Amino acid sequence: PAPPPVTALKCKLWEKPGKNGCVCKMPVQCSPSLQLCSRVGSSHRLLGVCQLGALRCLGGTFMLTRDADCDWPEETFGSCRDCKPGTTCQESLRKCTCQSPSECPEDSAPLCVSSDGEELTMTECEVGARRCAGQNLSVIGIDACPQ
């Protein structure tokens, strides 16, 4: 049988449509995604959800760690492309402003988050919006929480 049309393919954030289904992106092919503090090998690095997924997809390993383990750069505004999930671009003000979680698209990538000891599945956009508003959320997995 013929493979399904590519448009019907629901690839993950770190995948792209290939000839016979979704294939791993290279981490450099990722668009800006929510930054998470992770341990890769022996070093702590800030990497986007997409980059972490691509790393895992390509056979690499990482561990998500506490936000405090990483050095977070000052947010600088270069262009609207710098705006992370959960923020919208205010070009006239030259800054990214927090979105309301209710404005997030349904199809934003699911993440597993720990909030007050509870595990919840939230979209990448919702986590970004809540973080932007100053809420302290720990992302514990780059997929939906196990049911």
C-alpha positions in Angstrom: 0.0 0.0 0.0 1.1 3.6 -0.6 2.4 5.5 2.4 -0.1 8.0 3.9 0.1 11.5 2.4 2.7 13.5 4.3 0.1 16.0 5.5 -1.6 13.3 7.5 1.6 12.6 9.3 1.7 13.9 12.9 5.4 14.2 13.6 6.9 15.2 16.9 8.5 18.6 17.5 11.9 17.0 16.8 10.9 15.0 13.7 10.2 16.0 10.2 8.3 14.1 7.5 10.5 11.7 5.6 9.8 9.3 2.7 8.3 6.5 4.9 7.1 8.4 8.0 8.7 10.8 10.5 12.5 11.0 10.7 14.7 12.7 13.3 15.7 16.2 12.8 19.3 17.2 13.5 19.4 19.5 16.6 20.4 22.4 14.4 17.2 22.1 12.4 15.1 22.9 15.4 13.2 26.1 15.6 13.3 28.0 19.0 11.6 25.9 21.7 11.3 26.0 25.5 14.7 26.0 27.1 15.4 23.3 29.7 18.4 22.7 31.9 19.8 19.3 31.1 22.9 17.2 31.8 24.5 15.9 28.6 27.5 13.8 29.4 29.2 15.6 32.3 28.1 19.1 31.6 24.9 21.1 32.3 23.5 22.8 29.2 20.5 24.8 28.3 18.8 23.1 25.4 15.4 23.5 23.8 12.8 20.8 24.0 13.2 20.2 20.2 17.0 19.8 20.5 16.7 17.3 23.4 14.1 15.3 21.5 16.4 15.3 18.4 19.3 14.2 20.6 17.3 11.3 22.0 15.8 10.5 18.6 19.4 10.1 17.2 20.4 7.8 20.0 21.9 10.3 22.5 21.0 10.6 26.2 20.4 13.4 28.5 18.9 14.0 32.0 16.7 17.0 32.8 18.0 18.7 35.9 17.0 21.6 38.1 16.8 25.1 36.5 19.3 26.3 39.1 22.0 24.0 37.7 22.3 26.1 34.5 23.4 29.6 33.8 20.4 31.4 32.2 21.4 34.2 29.8 19.7 37.6 30.0 16.7 37.7 27.7 17.7 39.9 24.8 15.5 40.8 21.9 17.0 40.5 18.5 13.9 39.8 16.5 10.5 38.1 16.8 12.3 34.8 16.0 13.8 35.0 19.5 10.4 34.8 21.1 10.0 31.4 22.9 6.8 29.3 23.1 4.4 30.9 25.5 5.3 34.5 24.5 4.1 36.7 21.6 6.1 39.2 19.8 5.4 42.9 20.3 7.5 44.2 17.4 6.7 47.9 18.1 7.9 47.5 21.7 10.8 45.3 20.6 10.0 42.6 23.1 8.4 39.3 23.7 5.4 39.4 26.1 3.8 36.6 28.0 0.9 34.9 26.4 -2.1 33.7 28.5 -2.0 29.9 28.7 -5.6 29.9 27.2 -4.1 31.5 24.0 -1.8 28.5 23.4 -2.5 26.3 20.4 -3.8 22.9 21.2 -1.2 21.2 19.0 1.8 22.6 21.0 4.1 19.8 22.0 3.1 18.0 25.3 5.5 18.0 28.2 5.4 16.3 31.6 5.6 18.9 34.4 5.8 18.6 38.2 3.9 21.3 40.0 3.6 21.1 43.8 4.5 17.4 43.7 1.8 16.6 41.2 2.6 15.4 37.7 0.7 17.1 34.9 0.8 17.0 31.1 1.0 20.6 29.8 1.8 21.9 26.3 5.2 23.5 25.7 3.4 26.8 25.0 1.5 26.6 28.3 4.7 25.9 30.3 6.4 28.8 28.5 3.4 31.1 29.3 3.3 30.1 32.9 7.1 30.4 33.3 7.0 33.8 31.7 4.4 34.8 34.2 6.8 33.8 37.0 5.3 30.5 37.9 7.8 27.9 39.0 7.3 24.7 37.0 9.7 21.8 36.8 9.7 20.0 33.4 10.4 16.3 34.2 9.9 14.9 30.7 9.8 16.0 27.1 6.7 13.8 26.4 3.3 13.6 27.9 3.3 12.2 31.5 2.8 8.4 31.6 -0.9 7.7 32.3 
